[in-house]
Amino acid sequence: MLNANRLLLRFYQQLQHYPATLGQRELALVLHLGRSQLQQLLAGQGATAISFEQYYRLLQASTEALGDTDFFLRLGYSYDITDLGVLAYAMLSAENLRKSWQLSLHADSALHHPLQVETVLEQNRVIIGLSGIEHLPGRRRALTEEWLFGTWKWLLQRLPALASAGDAQMTLAYSAPEYAHSYRQLFAGQIQFDADVSSLSFAAHWYEQPFNSFDAGVAELSRRQYQKIRRQLPSANDLVEQVRERLLLKPREGFPSLAQMAAEFSLPSHSFHRRLQKVGRSYRSLVNEVRMELAADYICNTHLPLQEISYLLGYQQPPSFYRSVKKHFAQTPQQLRGQK
């Protein structure tokens, strides 16, 4: 099955190297979407599949707490091409980088990366350019780092000689961060900050370089299996699940109003409300459900003071928070915390 569980595990493993960066509040938020999956993965048990769309939403939610560190470029470099499952075997078994890359581009709609990718052949160089989310420069830089260094690592796994060739180039459409030395540690090529576009490029002859792992039979079988999996993927998540995921990413920003959430789905408020009603839900009930889910998470899995948790979840007065918890769980916050 095509899912992001192995990437989620790498995210968690990489996070352990940045304990001082995250306060308990941010850590609870960052890990919330993946907590149950992580517990199962770390225990070696079968975990509920997390989609690539969910994974990249989790990355975007993490940028506020981790965006000033080299976390995202090191996260990308920690990826292994086999993390993509059957798609990886199709890519590794392809005849050359050009055909392998074509599979990568066809996979974009299934992988749901927030950035757009464009590949051009210009002046005997293959140039892979990135664009998107220009209105959120912090997120753009973090996701650019994750994509570029993840792609660089995957390229090296397919063509190891690229590391010593010295003809690869990386351009970044932002100024050099304080951790620019990390770029130079991980990338074996020229690096240019303050460029017009963010891109990764290399000499065109690498595009046609045969892979040592080329196997026409395996490539065809893997390609067919991947296409079969893609056809089975849902075209979009259930609306209720999408609303829940977006609410889980927003408590520190304040839960959005119905109109604001409807706008995120490009829907008028009445249409958004009606679609939820059709499945027996209301936006208010979803907000309360997510708020209580986060409340239980913060109470039981952090040492945050209860008063701070109440403010974090949008309550103006702590007593209102205590009453809501008691009504929902039939226990006070103190009793919930005592059960840890």
URVEN-V54415 format. One record per helix or strand of 3 or more residues. SS is the DSSP state (2 for helix, 1 for strand). FROM is the first residue (numbers start at 1). LEN is the number of residues. If there is no record, write none. Layout:
ss=SS from=FROM len=LEN
ss=SS from=FROM len=LEN
//
This chain:
ss=2 from=5 len=14
ss=2 from=24 len=9
ss=2 from=35 len=8
ss=2 from=52 len=15
ss=2 from=71 len=8
ss=2 from=81 len=4
ss=2 from=86 len=7
ss=2 from=97 len=15
ss=1 from=116 len=7
ss=1 from=125 len=7
ss=2 from=137 len=22
ss=2 from=162 len=4
ss=1 from=169 len=3
ss=2 from=180 len=7
ss=1 from=190 len=3
ss=1 from=198 len=6
ss=2 from=204 len=5
ss=2 from=216 len=17
ss=2 from=239 len=10
ss=2 from=251 len=3
ss=2 from=258 len=7
ss=2 from=269 len=10
ss=2 from=283 len=19
ss=2 from=306 len=7
ss=2 from=318 len=12
ss=2 from=333 len=6
//
